[in-house]
Amino acid sequence: MPVYEFECPEGTVSEKLVKMGTQEIRCPECGKKAKKILSQCTFELKGSGWYADGYAAKK
Ligand SMILES: [Zn+2]
């Protein structure tokens, strides 16, 4: 499983080992939802629709 970085609304960044496709975790510091940061590793996105779909829905 890959390690991802997550950032909560408070600005706390935590690294966590999660399943592929996990979009958010609960922040260990404040307990709020922390969203995945995609800056770290640009892995292959071909063939997966969750990335584009998730961002399109937000805007
Ligand atoms: Zn937090």
N, CA, C, O and the ligand as a Tripos MOL2 file, in Angstrom:
@<TRIPOS>MOLECULE
protein
  237   235    60     0     0
PROTEIN
NO_CHARGES

@<TRIPOS>ATOM
      1 N           0.8420   -1.2000    0.0000 N.3       1 MET1
      2 CA          0.0000    0.0000    0.0000 C.3       1 MET1
      3 C           0.8750    1.2470    0.0000 C.2       1 MET1
      4 O           1.9300    1.2770    0.6350 O.2       1 MET1
      5 N           0.4340    2.2630   -0.7090 N.am      2 PRO2
      6 CA          1.2180    3.5040   -0.7970 C.3       2 PRO2
      7 C           1.0240    4.4020    0.4160 C.2       2 PRO2
      8 O           0.0000    4.3380    1.0960 O.2       2 PRO2
      9 N           2.0180    5.2340    0.6750 N.am      3 VAL3
     10 CA          1.9160    6.2360    1.7380 C.3       3 VAL3
     11 C           1.4860    7.5570    1.1130 C.2       3 VAL3
     12 O           2.0780    8.0200    0.1380 O.2       3 VAL3
     13 N           0.4590    8.1500    1.6830 N.am      4 TYR4
     14 CA         -0.0130    9.4370    1.1920 C.3       4 TYR4
     15 C           0.0930   10.4880    2.2830 C.2       4 TYR4
     16 O           0.1730   10.1700    3.4700 O.2       4 TYR4
     17 N           0.0930   11.7390    1.8630 N.am      5 GLU5
     18 CA          0.0380   12.8320    2.8230 C.3       5 GLU5
     19 C          -1.3740   13.4070    2.8320 C.2       5 GLU5
     20 O          -2.0150   13.5630    1.7930 O.2       5 GLU5
     21 N          -1.8330   13.7140    4.0420 N.am      6 PHE6
     22 CA         -3.1650   14.2910    4.1920 C.3       6 PHE6
     23 C          -3.0620   15.5920    4.9680 C.2       6 PHE6
     24 O          -2.2680   15.7110    5.9000 O.2       6 PHE6
     25 N          -3.8750   16.5680    4.5740 N.am      7 GLU7
     26 CA         -3.8760   17.8350    5.2750 C.3       7 GLU7
     27 C          -5.2850   18.1610    5.7510 C.2       7 GLU7
     28 O          -6.2430   18.0960    4.9820 O.2       7 GLU7
     29 N          -5.3980   18.5120    7.0310 N.am      8 CYS8
     30 CA         -6.6890   18.8440    7.6150 C.3       8 CYS8
     31 C          -6.9220   20.3500    7.5270 C.2       8 CYS8
     32 O          -6.0160   21.0940    7.1530 O.2       8 CYS8
     33 N          -8.1300   20.8060    7.8700 N.am      9 PRO9
     34 CA         -8.4330   22.2480    7.8040 C.3       9 PRO9
     35 C          -7.5510   23.0780    8.7230 C.2       9 PRO9
     36 O          -7.3990   24.2800    8.5070 O.2       9 PRO9
     37 N          -6.9770   22.4710    9.7250 N.am     10 GLU10
     38 CA         -6.0990   23.1910   10.6520 C.3      10 GLU10
     39 C          -4.6900   23.3430   10.0960 C.2      10 GLU10
     40 O          -3.8760   24.0810   10.6510 O.2      10 GLU10
     41 N          -4.4100   22.6640    9.0290 N.am     11 GLY11
     42 CA         -3.1070   22.7670    8.4090 C.3      11 GLY11
     43 C          -2.1250   21.6970    8.8290 C.2      11 GLY11
     44 O          -0.9450   21.7580    8.4850 O.2      11 GLY11
     45 N          -2.6090   20.7130    9.5740 N.am     12 THR12
     46 CA         -1.7380   19.6170    9.9920 C.3      12 THR12
     47 C          -1.6010   18.6020    8.8650 C.2      12 THR12
     48 O          -2.5900   18.1170    8.3140 O.2      12 THR12
     49 N          -0.3600   18.2960    8.5400 N.am     13 VAL13
     50 CA         -0.1130   17.3130    7.4940 C.3      13 VAL13
     51 C           0.3460   16.0130    8.1400 C.2      13 VAL13
     52 O           1.2920   16.0020    8.9270 O.2      13 VAL13
     53 N          -0.3210   14.9340    7.8070 N.am     14 SER14
     54 CA          0.0600   13.6310    8.3410 C.3      14 SER14
     55 C           0.2810   12.6510    7.2140 C.2      14 SER14
     56 O          -0.4500   12.6390    6.2230 O.2      14 SER14
     57 N           1.2970   11.8330    7.3790 N.am     15 GLU15
     58 CA          1.5230   10.7720    6.4120 C.3      15 GLU15
     59 C           0.8480    9.5160    6.9110 C.2      15 GLU15
     60 O           0.9130    9.1880    8.0950 O.2      15 GLU15
     61 N           0.2070    8.8270    6.0110 N.am     16 LYS16
     62 CA         -0.4860    7.6200    6.4220 C.3      16 LYS16
     63 C          -0.4890    6.5960    5.3060 C.2      16 LYS16
     64 O          -0.5540    6.9070    4.1160 O.2      16 LYS16
     65 N          -0.4150    5.3530    5.7620 N.am     17 LEU17
     66 CA         -0.4690    4.2260    4.8390 C.3      17 LEU17
     67 C          -1.9290    3.8640    4.6290 C.2      17 LEU17
     68 O          -2.5950    3.3950    5.5530 O.2      17 LEU17
     69 N          -2.4220    4.0760    3.4360 N.am     18 VAL18
     70 CA         -3.8370    3.8180    3.1820 C.3      18 VAL18
     71 C          -4.0180    3.0400    1.8920 C.2      18 VAL18
     72 O          -3.0900    2.8830    1.0980 O.2      18 VAL18
     73 N          -5.2200    2.5650    1.7070 N.am     19 LYS19
     74 CA         -5.5430    1.8370    0.4860 C.3      19 LYS19
     75 C          -5.5650    2.7770   -0.7060 C.2      19 LYS19
     76 O          -5.8150    3.9740   -0.5630 O.2      19 LYS19
     77 N          -5.3080    2.2380   -1.8570 N.am     20 MET20
     78 CA         -5.4210    2.9820   -3.1020 C.3      20 MET20
     79 C          -6.7980    3.6110   -3.1960 C.2      20 MET20
     80 O          -7.8050    2.9490   -2.9460 O.2      20 MET20
     81 N          -6.8470    4.8900   -3.5560 N.am     21 GLY21
     82 CA         -8.1260    5.5340   -3.7790 C.3      21 GLY21
     83 C          -8.7170    6.1830   -2.5480 C.2      21 GLY21
     84 O          -9.7720    6.8120   -2.6270 O.2      21 GLY21
     85 N          -8.0580    6.0410   -1.4160 N.am     22 THR22
     86 CA         -8.5680    6.7040   -0.2160 C.3      22 THR22
     87 C          -8.4400    8.2130   -0.3650 C.2      22 THR22
     88 O          -7.3580    8.7230   -0.6550 O.2      22 THR22
     89 N          -9.5270    8.9160   -0.1710 N.am     23 GLN23
     90 CA         -9.5380   10.3620   -0.4130 C.3      23 GLN23
     91 C          -9.2820   11.1650    0.8490 C.2      23 GLN23
     92 O          -8.7350   12.2660    0.7850 O.2      23 GLN23
     93 N          -9.6700   10.6280    1.9880 N.am     24 GLU24
     94 CA         -9.4950   11.4100    3.2060 C.3      24 GLU24
     95 C          -9.4260   10.5020    4.4240 C.2      24 GLU24
     96 O          -9.9280    9.3780    4.4240 O.2      24 GLU24
     97 N          -8.7890   11.0270    5.4550 N.am     25 ILE25
     98 CA         -8.6960   10.2980    6.7200 C.3      25 ILE25
     99 C          -9.1400   11.2540    7.8320 C.2      25 ILE25
    100 O          -9.4740   12.4120    7.5830 O.2      25 ILE25
    101 N          -9.1350   10.7470    9.0390 N.am     26 ARG26
    102 CA         -9.4210   11.6280   10.1640 C.3      26 ARG26
    103 C          -8.0910   12.0710   10.7600 C.2      26 ARG26
    104 O          -7.2270   11.2470   11.0570 O.2      26 ARG26
    105 N          -7.9390   13.3680   10.9280 N.am     27 CYS27
    106 CA         -6.6900   13.9160   11.4310 C.3      27 CYS27
    107 C          -6.4170   13.4350   12.8530 C.2      27 CYS27
    108 O          -7.2900   13.5270   13.7160 O.2      27 CYS27
    109 N          -5.2230   12.9290   13.1000 N.am     28 PRO28
    110 CA         -4.8680   12.4620   14.4370 C.3      28 PRO28
    111 C          -4.7380   13.5870   15.4480 C.2      28 PRO28
    112 O          -4.7980   13.3500   16.6550 O.2      28 PRO28
    113 N          -4.5630   14.7920   14.9710 N.am     29 GLU29
    114 CA         -4.3850   15.9340   15.8640 C.3      29 GLU29
    115 C          -5.7150   16.5060   16.3370 C.2      29 GLU29
    116 O          -5.9420   16.6430   17.5390 O.2      29 GLU29
    117 N          -6.5910   16.8380   15.3980 N.am     30 CYS30
    118 CA         -7.8200   17.5410   15.7490 C.3      30 CYS30
    119 C          -9.0710   16.7090   15.4950 C.2      30 CYS30
    120 O         -10.1580   17.0810   15.9390 O.2      30 CYS30
    121 N          -8.9370   15.6060   14.7990 N.am     31 GLY31
    122 CA        -10.0890   14.7490   14.5760 C.3      31 GLY31
    123 C         -10.9600   15.1600   13.4070 C.2      31 GLY31
    124 O         -11.9860   14.5340   13.1370 O.2      31 GLY31
    125 N         -10.5470   16.2240   12.7050 N.am     32 LYS32
    126 CA        -11.3010   16.6410   11.5310 C.3      32 LYS32
    127 C         -10.8620   15.8390   10.3120 C.2      32 LYS32
    128 O          -9.8710   15.1100   10.3380 O.2      32 LYS32
    129 N         -11.6290   16.0000    9.2590 N.am     33 LYS33
    130 CA        -11.2810   15.2830    8.0360 C.3      33 LYS33
    131 C         -10.0570   15.8990    7.3820 C.2      33 LYS33
    132 O          -9.9820   17.1140    7.1950 O.2      33 LYS33
    133 N          -9.1100   15.0600    7.0410 N.am     34 ALA34
    134 CA         -7.9060   15.5100    6.3560 C.3      34 ALA34
    135 C          -7.9290   14.9720    4.9300 C.2      34 ALA34
    136 O          -8.1270   13.7790    4.7030 O.2      34 ALA34
    137 N          -7.7270   15.8630    3.9910 N.am     35 LYS35
    138 CA         -7.7910   15.4610    2.5900 C.3      35 LYS35
    139 C          -6.4190   15.1250    2.0240 C.2      35 LYS35
    140 O          -5.3930   15.6520    2.4550 O.2      35 LYS35
    141 N          -6.4400   14.2600    1.0760 N.am     36 LYS36
    142 CA         -5.2060   13.7990    0.4620 C.3      36 LYS36
    143 C          -4.5260   14.9170   -0.3230 C.2      36 LYS36
    144 O          -5.1690   15.6750   -1.0490 O.2      36 LYS36
    145 N          -3.2240   14.9940   -0.1560 N.am     37 ILE37
    146 CA         -2.4080   15.9290   -0.9320 C.3      37 ILE37
    147 C          -1.7470   15.1390   -2.0510 C.2      37 ILE37
    148 O          -1.1350   14.0960   -1.8220 O.2      37 ILE37
    149 N          -1.8830   15.6490   -3.2420 N.am     38 LEU38
    150 CA         -1.3810   14.8890   -4.3860 C.3      38 LEU38
    151 C          -0.0660   15.4250   -4.9310 C.2      38 LEU38
    152 O           0.3160   15.1230   -6.0620 O.2      38 LEU38
    153 N           0.6190   16.2200   -4.1250 N.am     39 SER39
    154 CA          1.8370   16.8420   -4.6160 C.3      39 SER39
    155 C           3.0240   15.8830   -4.6250 C.2      39 SER39
    156 O           3.9190   15.9840   -5.4640 O.2      39 SER39
    157 N           3.0100   14.9670   -3.6900 N.am     40 GLN40
    158 CA          4.1960   14.1660   -3.4300 C.3      40 GLN40
    159 C           4.5980   13.2600   -4.5910 C.2      40 GLN40
    160 O           5.6640   13.4340   -5.1810 O.2      40 GLN40
    161 N           3.7710   12.3280   -4.9020 N.am     41 CYS41
    162 CA          4.1360   11.4110   -5.9760 C.3      41 CYS41
    163 C           3.0780   11.4230   -7.0620 C.2      41 CYS41
    164 O           1.8840   11.2890   -6.7940 O.2      41 CYS41
    165 N           3.5280   11.5820   -8.2620 N.am     42 THR42
    166 CA          2.6110   11.5270   -9.3870 C.3      42 THR42
    167 C           2.6370   10.1270   -9.9600 C.2      42 THR42
    168 O           3.4070    9.8090  -10.8660 O.2      42 THR42
    169 N           1.7850    9.3170   -9.4120 N.am     43 PHE43
    170 CA          1.7080    7.9510   -9.9000 C.3      43 PHE43
    171 C           0.8000    7.8940  -11.1210 C.2      43 PHE43
    172 O           0.2050    8.8980  -11.5130 O.2      43 PHE43
    173 N           0.7050    6.7550  -11.6930 N.am     44 GLU44
    174 CA         -0.0560    6.6050  -12.9180 C.3      44 GLU44
    175 C          -1.5420    6.8220  -12.6850 C.2      44 GLU44
    176 O          -2.1470    6.1990  -11.8120 O.2      44 GLU44
    177 N          -2.1090    7.6980  -13.4630 N.am     45 LEU45
    178 CA         -3.5280    7.9930  -13.3040 C.3      45 LEU45
    179 C          -4.3520    7.4030  -14.4400 C.2      45 LEU45
    180 O          -5.5830    7.4190  -14.4030 O.2      45 LEU45
    181 N          -3.6780    6.8950  -15.4240 N.am     46 LYS46
    182 CA         -4.4160    6.3620  -16.5590 C.3      46 LYS46
    183 C          -5.2960    5.1880  -16.1470 C.2      46 LYS46
    184 O          -4.8790    4.2860  -15.4200 O.2      46 LYS46
    185 N          -6.5040    5.2380  -16.6320 N.am     47 GLY47
    186 CA         -7.4100    4.1410  -16.3540 C.3      47 GLY47
    187 C          -8.2100    4.3080  -15.0770 C.2      47 GLY47
    188 O          -9.1370    3.5390  -14.8200 O.2      47 GLY47
    189 N          -7.8550    5.3260  -14.2570 N.am     48 SER48
    190 CA         -8.6260    5.5180  -13.0360 C.3      48 SER48
    191 C          -9.4360    6.8020  -13.1350 C.2      48 SER48
    192 O          -8.8870    7.8480  -13.4800 O.2      48 SER48
    193 N         -10.7090    6.7460  -12.8440 N.am     49 GLY49
    194 CA        -11.5730    7.9060  -13.0200 C.3      49 GLY49
    195 C         -11.7800    8.7080  -11.7620 C.2      49 GLY49
    196 O         -12.3240    9.8110  -11.8240 O.2      49 GLY49
    197 N         -11.3610    8.1890  -10.6090 N.am     50 TRP50
    198 CA        -11.6920    8.8580   -9.3400 C.3      50 TRP50
    199 C         -11.0330   10.2110   -9.2160 C.2      50 TRP50
    200 O         -11.6080   11.1150   -8.6100 O.2      50 TRP50
    201 N          -9.8550   10.3790   -9.7640 N.am     51 TYR51
    202 CA         -9.1230   11.6390   -9.6320 C.3      51 TYR51
    203 C          -9.8760   12.7780  -10.3120 C.2      51 TYR51
    204 O         -10.1680   13.7960   -9.6860 O.2      51 TYR51
    205 N         -10.1810   12.6080  -11.5670 N.am     52 ALA52
    206 CA        -10.8570   13.6400  -12.3270 C.3      52 ALA52
    207 C         -12.2670   13.8830  -11.7900 C.2      52 ALA52
    208 O         -12.7020   15.0300  -11.6940 O.2      52 ALA52
    209 N         -12.9590   12.8510  -11.4530 N.am     53 ASP53
    210 CA        -14.3270   12.9690  -10.9590 C.3      53 ASP53
    211 C         -14.3610   13.7430   -9.6450 C.2      53 ASP53
    212 O         -15.1920   14.6310   -9.4560 O.2      53 ASP53
    213 N         -13.4590   13.3970   -8.7520 N.am     54 GLY54
    214 CA        -13.4380   14.0440   -7.4400 C.3      54 GLY54
    215 C         -13.1700   15.5220   -7.5310 C.2      54 GLY54
    216 O         -13.7480   16.3040   -6.7760 O.2      54 GLY54
    217 N         -12.3130   15.9200   -8.4320 N.am     55 TYR55
    218 CA        -11.9790   17.3280   -8.5360 C.3      55 TYR55
    219 C         -13.0400   18.1100   -9.2840 C.2      55 TYR55
    220 O         -13.2850   19.2780   -8.9830 O.2      55 TYR55
    221 N         -13.6550   17.4860  -10.2360 N.am     56 ALA56
    222 CA        -14.6970   18.1600  -10.9860 C.3      56 ALA56
    223 C         -15.8990   18.4600  -10.0970 C.2      56 ALA56
    224 O         -16.5620   19.4850  -10.2530 O.2      56 ALA56
    225 N         -16.1650   17.5610   -9.1750 N.am     57 ALA57
    226 CA        -17.3300   17.7260   -8.3050 C.3      57 ALA57
    227 C         -17.1260   18.8610   -7.3180 C.2      57 ALA57
    228 O         -18.0920   19.4840   -6.8780 O.2      57 ALA57
    229 N         -15.8970   19.1290   -6.9740 N.am     58 LYS58
    230 CA        -15.5980   20.1370   -5.9680 C.3      58 LYS58
    231 C         -15.8150   21.5490   -6.4670 C.2      58 LYS58
    232 O         -16.2160   22.4270   -5.7030 O.2      58 LYS58
    233 N         -15.5560   21.7710   -7.7280 N.am     59 LYS59
    234 CA        -15.5460   23.1440   -8.2290 C.3      59 LYS59
    235 C         -16.9210   23.6340   -8.6710 C.2      59 LYS59
    236 O         -17.0570   24.7740   -9.1150 O.2      59 LYS59
    237 ZN         -5.9650   18.4330   12.2530 Zn       60 ZN60
@<TRIPOS>BOND
     1     1     2 1
     2     2     3 1
     3     3     4 2
     4     3     5 am
     5     5     6 1
     6     6     7 1
     7     7     8 2
     8     7     9 am
     9     9    10 1
    10    10    11 1
    11    11    12 2
    12    11    13 am
    13    13    14 1
    14    14    15 1
    15    15    16 2
    16    15    17 am
    17    17    18 1
    18    18    19 1
    19    19    20 2
    20    19    21 am
    21    21    22 1
    22    22    23 1
    23    23    24 2
    24    23    25 am
    25    25    26 1
    26    26    27 1
    27    27    28 2
    28    27    29 am
    29    29    30 1
    30    30    31 1
    31    31    32 2
    32    31    33 am
    33    33    34 1
    34    34    35 1
    35    35    36 2
    36    35    37 am
    37    37    38 1
    38    38    39 1
    39    39    40 2
    40    39    41 am
    41    41    42 1
    42    42    43 1
    43    43    44 2
    44    43    45 am
    45    45    46 1
    46    46    47 1
    47    47    48 2
    48    47    49 am
    49    49    50 1
    50    50    51 1
    51    51    52 2
    52    51    53 am
    53    53    54 1
    54    54    55 1
    55    55    56 2
    56    55    57 am
    57    57    58 1
    58    58    59 1
    59    59    60 2
    60    59    61 am
    61    61    62 1
    62    62    63 1
    63    63    64 2
    64    63    65 am
    65    65    66 1
    66    66    67 1
    67    67    68 2
    68    67    69 am
    69    69    70 1
    70    70    71 1
    71    71    72 2
    72    71    73 am
    73    73    74 1
    74    74    75 1
    75    75    76 2
    76    75    77 am
    77    77    78 1
    78    78    79 1
    79    79    80 2
    80    79    81 am
    81    81    82 1
    82    82    83 1
    83    83    84 2
    84    83    85 am
    85    85    86 1
    86    86    87 1
    87    87    88 2
    88    87    89 am
    89    89    90 1
    90    90    91 1
    91    91    92 2
    92    91    93 am
    93    93    94 1
    94    94    95 1
    95    95    96 2
    96    95    97 am
    97    97    98 1
    98    98    99 1
    99    99   100 2
   100    99   101 am
   101   101   102 1
   102   102   103 1
   103   103   104 2
   104   103   105 am
   105   105   106 1
   106   106   107 1
   107   107   108 2
   108   107   109 am
   109   109   110 1
   110   110   111 1
   111   111   112 2
   112   111   113 am
   113   113   114 1
   114   114   115 1
   115   115   116 2
   116   115   117 am
   117   117   118 1
   118   118   119 1
   119   119   120 2
   120   119   121 am
   121   121   122 1
   122   122   123 1
   123   123   124 2
   124   123   125 am
   125   125   126 1
   126   126   127 1
   127   127   128 2
   128   127   129 am
   129   129   130 1
   130   130   131 1
   131   131   132 2
   132   131   133 am
   133   133   134 1
   134   134   135 1
   135   135   136 2
   136   135   137 am
   137   137   138 1
   138   138   139 1
   139   139   140 2
   140   139   141 am
   141   141   142 1
   142   142   143 1
   143   143   144 2
   144   143   145 am
   145   145   146 1
   146   146   147 1
   147   147   148 2
   148   147   149 am
   149   149   150 1
   150   150   151 1
   151   151   152 2
   152   151   153 am
   153   153   154 1
   154   154   155 1
   155   155   156 2
   156   155   157 am
   157   157   158 1
   158   158   159 1
   159   159   160 2
   160   159   161 am
   161   161   162 1
   162   162   163 1
   163   163   164 2
   164   163   165 am
   165   165   166 1
   166   166   167 1
   167   167   168 2
   168   167   169 am
   169   169   170 1
   170   170   171 1
   171   171   172 2
   172   171   173 am
   173   173   174 1
   174   174   175 1
   175   175   176 2
   176   175   177 am
   177   177   178 1
   178   178   179 1
   179   179   180 2
   180   179   181 am
   181   181   182 1
   182   182   183 1
   183   183   184 2
   184   183   185 am
   185   185   186 1
   186   186   187 1
   187   187   188 2
   188   187   189 am
   189   189   190 1
   190   190   191 1
   191   191   192 2
   192   191   193 am
   193   193   194 1
   194   194   195 1
   195   195   196 2
   196   195   197 am
   197   197   198 1
   198   198   199 1
   199   199   200 2
   200   199   201 am
   201   201   202 1
   202   202   203 1
   203   203   204 2
   204   203   205 am
   205   205   206 1
   206   206   207 1
   207   207   208 2
   208   207   209 am
   209   209   210 1
   210   210   211 1
   211   211   212 2
   212   211   213 am
   213   213   214 1
   214   214   215 1
   215   215   216 2
   216   215   217 am
   217   217   218 1
   218   218   219 1
   219   219   220 2
   220   219   221 am
   221   221   222 1
   222   222   223 1
   223   223   224 2
   224   223   225 am
   225   225   226 1
   226   226   227 1
   227   227   228 2
   228   227   229 am
   229   229   230 1
   230   230   231 1
   231   231   232 2
   232   231   233 am
   233   233   234 1
   234   234   235 1
   235   235   236 2
@<TRIPOS>SUBSTRUCTURE
     1 MET1         2 RESIDUE 1 A MET
     2 PRO2         6 RESIDUE 1 A PRO
     3 VAL3        10 RESIDUE 1 A VAL
     4 TYR4        14 RESIDUE 1 A TYR
     5 GLU5        18 RESIDUE 1 A GLU
     6 PHE6        22 RESIDUE 1 A PHE
     7 GLU7        26 RESIDUE 1 A GLU
     8 CYS8        30 RESIDUE 1 A CYS
     9 PRO9        34 RESIDUE 1 A PRO
    10 GLU10       38 RESIDUE 1 A GLU
    11 GLY11       42 RESIDUE 1 A GLY
    12 THR12       46 RESIDUE 1 A THR
    13 VAL13       50 RESIDUE 1 A VAL
    14 SER14       54 RESIDUE 1 A SER
    15 GLU15       58 RESIDUE 1 A GLU
    16 LYS16       62 RESIDUE 1 A LYS
    17 LEU17       66 RESIDUE 1 A LEU
    18 VAL18       70 RESIDUE 1 A VAL
    19 LYS19       74 RESIDUE 1 A LYS
    20 MET20       78 RESIDUE 1 A MET
    21 GLY21       82 RESIDUE 1 A GLY
    22 THR22       86 RESIDUE 1 A THR
    23 GLN23       90 RESIDUE 1 A GLN
    24 GLU24       94 RESIDUE 1 A GLU
    25 ILE25       98 RESIDUE 1 A ILE
    26 ARG26      102 RESIDUE 1 A ARG
    27 CYS27      106 RESIDUE 1 A CYS
    28 PRO28      110 RESIDUE 1 A PRO
    29 GLU29      114 RESIDUE 1 A GLU
    30 CYS30      118 RESIDUE 1 A CYS
    31 GLY31      122 RESIDUE 1 A GLY
    32 LYS32      126 RESIDUE 1 A LYS
    33 LYS33      130 RESIDUE 1 A LYS
    34 ALA34      134 RESIDUE 1 A ALA
    35 LYS35      138 RESIDUE 1 A LYS
    36 LYS36      142 RESIDUE 1 A LYS
    37 ILE37      146 RESIDUE 1 A ILE
    38 LEU38      150 RESIDUE 1 A LEU
    39 SER39      154 RESIDUE 1 A SER
    40 GLN40      158 RESIDUE 1 A GLN
    41 CYS41      162 RESIDUE 1 A CYS
    42 THR42      166 RESIDUE 1 A THR
    43 PHE43      170 RESIDUE 1 A PHE
    44 GLU44      174 RESIDUE 1 A GLU
    45 LEU45      178 RESIDUE 1 A LEU
    46 LYS46      182 RESIDUE 1 A LYS
    47 GLY47      186 RESIDUE 1 A GLY
    48 SER48      190 RESIDUE 1 A SER
    49 GLY49      194 RESIDUE 1 A GLY
    50 TRP50      198 RESIDUE 1 A TRP
    51 TYR51      202 RESIDUE 1 A TYR
    52 ALA52      206 RESIDUE 1 A ALA
    53 ASP53      210 RESIDUE 1 A ASP
    54 GLY54      214 RESIDUE 1 A GLY
    55 TYR55      218 RESIDUE 1 A TYR
    56 ALA56      222 RESIDUE 1 A ALA
    57 ALA57      226 RESIDUE 1 A ALA
    58 LYS58      230 RESIDUE 1 A LYS
    59 LYS59      234 RESIDUE 1 A LYS
    60 ZN60       237 GROUP 0 **** ****
